[in-house]
Amino acid sequence: MGRNQRQIRRPMRRAPRVDINHASVVKALRDAGASVVSLAGVAGGCPDLLVGFEGITHLIEIKHGKGKLNLIQSAWIRQWKGRKVAVIYTEKQALAVIAAPPKEGKK
């Protein structure tokens, strides 16, 4: 570096916390032909996955075991004005989300 340049130090980012079944759900969806983007690092209650399949976009929140939505996640889902966010626990449930015909509105 030159004399008048400063090195900018940025804080180290931590890897986002994900449920232990996150990778297997992503793999199952991709194996089925879906496009999958992990949103796990977004925080603020945003669901874990953005999934595209056959022209339809899905938001999926992955939980494991007896995991439940926390207050921030519940608030995010309530305020979301798009398609209903699917909360799933297994690969099979994730595949069912993308296989189901689109429903109108939120429930």
GUTIFI-468261 format. One record per residue (C-alpha): residue number from 1; residue in three letters; x, y, z. Coordinates in pm, whole numbers, plus 50000, padded with zeros to 5 digits. Example, Ala and Ser with C-alpha at 12.3 -4.5 7.8 and 13.67 -1.06 7.14 Angstrom:
+------+------+-------+-------+-------+
: resi : resn :    xx :    yy :    zz :
+------+------+-------+-------+-------+
:    1 :  ALA : 51230 : 49550 : 50780 :
:    2 :  SER : 51367 : 49894 : 50714 :
+------+------+-------+-------+-------+
//
This chain:
+------+------+-------+-------+-------+
: resi : resn :    xx :    yy :    zz :
+------+------+-------+-------+-------+
:    1 :  MET : 50000 : 50000 : 50000 :
:    2 :  GLY : 50107 : 50355 : 49935 :
:    3 :  ARG : 50194 : 50599 : 50210 :
:    4 :  ASN : 49857 : 50775 : 50203 :
:    5 :  GLN : 49638 : 50467 : 50179 :
:    6 :  ARG : 49475 : 50304 : 50476 :
:    7 :  GLN : 49371 : 49946 : 50496 :
:    8 :  ILE : 49001 : 49916 : 50565 :
:    9 :  ARG : 48928 : 49651 : 50820 :
:   10 :  ARG : 48589 : 49495 : 50813 :
:   11 :  PRO : 48452 : 49281 : 51090 :
:   12 :  MET : 48459 : 48910 : 51018 :
:   13 :  ARG : 48120 : 48780 : 50920 :
:   14 :  ARG : 48000 : 48467 : 51086 :
:   15 :  ALA : 47835 : 48192 : 50889 :
:   16 :  PRO : 47457 : 48209 : 50925 :
:   17 :  ARG : 47302 : 47970 : 51172 :
:   18 :  VAL : 47097 : 47707 : 50993 :
:   19 :  ASP : 46901 : 47402 : 51103 :
:   20 :  ILE : 47085 : 47071 : 51065 :
:   21 :  ASN : 46848 : 46960 : 50788 :
:   22 :  HIS : 46908 : 47276 : 50580 :
:   23 :  ALA : 47158 : 47118 : 50338 :
:   24 :  SER : 46951 : 46803 : 50283 :
:   25 :  VAL : 46637 : 47010 : 50208 :
:   26 :  VAL : 46829 : 47226 : 49960 :
:   27 :  LYS : 46971 : 46914 : 49792 :
:   28 :  ALA : 46628 : 46749 : 49763 :
:   29 :  LEU : 46479 : 47063 : 49606 :
:   30 :  ARG : 46766 : 47101 : 49360 :
:   31 :  ASP : 46752 : 46731 : 49270 :
:   32 :  ALA : 46383 : 46786 : 49188 :
:   33 :  GLY : 46481 : 47062 : 48943 :
:   34 :  ALA : 46415 : 47369 : 49159 :
:   35 :  SER : 46631 : 47679 : 49177 :
:   36 :  VAL : 46724 : 47741 : 49540 :
:   37 :  VAL : 46882 : 48045 : 49708 :
:   38 :  SER : 46960 : 48032 : 50078 :
:   39 :  LEU : 46843 : 48344 : 50259 :
:   40 :  ALA : 46964 : 48217 : 50596 :
:   41 :  GLY : 47211 : 48505 : 50633 :
:   42 :  VAL : 46952 : 48777 : 50574 :
:   43 :  ALA : 46822 : 48767 : 50934 :
:   44 :  GLY : 46535 : 48979 : 51063 :
:   45 :  GLY : 46294 : 48685 : 51043 :
:   46 :  CYS : 46333 : 48632 : 50668 :
:   47 :  PRO : 46262 : 48269 : 50568 :
:   48 :  ASP : 46553 : 48034 : 50500 :
:   49 :  LEU : 46498 : 47960 : 50131 :
:   50 :  LEU : 46386 : 48130 : 49811 :
:   51 :  VAL : 46278 : 47852 : 49574 :
:   52 :  GLY : 46174 : 47874 : 49211 :
:   53 :  PHE : 45999 : 47582 : 49043 :
:   54 :  GLU : 45794 : 47571 : 48724 :
:   55 :  GLY : 45754 : 47949 : 48714 :
:   56 :  ILE : 45641 : 47980 : 49076 :
:   57 :  THR : 45842 : 48135 : 49360 :
:   58 :  HIS : 45818 : 47988 : 49709 :
:   59 :  LEU : 45952 : 48103 : 50045 :
:   60 :  ILE : 46038 : 47820 : 50282 :
:   61 :  GLU : 46130 : 47832 : 50649 :
:   62 :  ILE : 46314 : 47517 : 50759 :
:   63 :  LYS : 46271 : 47382 : 51110 :
:   64 :  HIS : 46414 : 47071 : 51272 :
:   65 :  GLY : 46270 : 46836 : 51531 :
:   66 :  LYS : 46022 : 47024 : 51748 :
:   67 :  GLY : 46153 : 47364 : 51640 :
:   68 :  LYS : 45899 : 47644 : 51622 :
:   69 :  LEU : 45897 : 47990 : 51471 :
:   70 :  ASN : 46044 : 48255 : 51697 :
:   71 :  LEU : 45870 : 48588 : 51750 :
:   72 :  ILE : 46072 : 48769 : 51482 :
:   73 :  GLN : 46001 : 48497 : 51224 :
:   74 :  SER : 45630 : 48495 : 51310 :
:   75 :  ALA : 45611 : 48873 : 51274 :
:   76 :  TRP : 45793 : 48864 : 50939 :
:   77 :  ILE : 45554 : 48599 : 50805 :
:   78 :  ARG : 45247 : 48790 : 50928 :
:   79 :  GLN : 45364 : 49109 : 50755 :
:   80 :  TRP : 45466 : 48939 : 50428 :
:   81 :  LYS : 45228 : 49038 : 50146 :
:   82 :  GLY : 45337 : 48770 : 49897 :
:   83 :  ARG : 45261 : 48400 : 49880 :
:   84 :  LYS : 45223 : 48210 : 50203 :
:   85 :  VAL : 45555 : 48111 : 50363 :
:   86 :  ALA : 45580 : 47733 : 50401 :
:   87 :  VAL : 45723 : 47604 : 50729 :
:   88 :  ILE : 45868 : 47257 : 50675 :
:   89 :  TYR : 46055 : 46997 : 50879 :
:   90 :  THR : 46150 : 46736 : 50618 :
:   91 :  GLU : 46269 : 46701 : 50261 :
:   92 :  LYS : 45938 : 46534 : 50178 :
:   93 :  GLN : 45744 : 46838 : 50303 :
:   94 :  ALA : 45968 : 47070 : 50098 :
:   95 :  LEU : 45900 : 46866 : 49784 :
:   96 :  ALA : 45527 : 46875 : 49859 :
:   97 :  VAL : 45541 : 47257 : 49874 :
:   98 :  ILE : 45678 : 47286 : 49521 :
:   99 :  ALA : 45451 : 47010 : 49386 :
:  100 :  ALA : 45127 : 47162 : 49520 :
:  101 :  PRO : 44921 : 47380 : 49286 :
:  102 :  PRO : 44937 : 47751 : 49375 :
:  103 :  LYS : 44673 : 47871 : 49621 :
:  104 :  GLU : 44522 : 48214 : 49597 :
:  105 :  GLY : 44598 : 48457 : 49878 :
:  106 :  LYS : 44737 : 48392 : 50223 :
:  107 :  LYS : 44599 : 48173 : 50496 :
+------+------+-------+-------+-------+
//
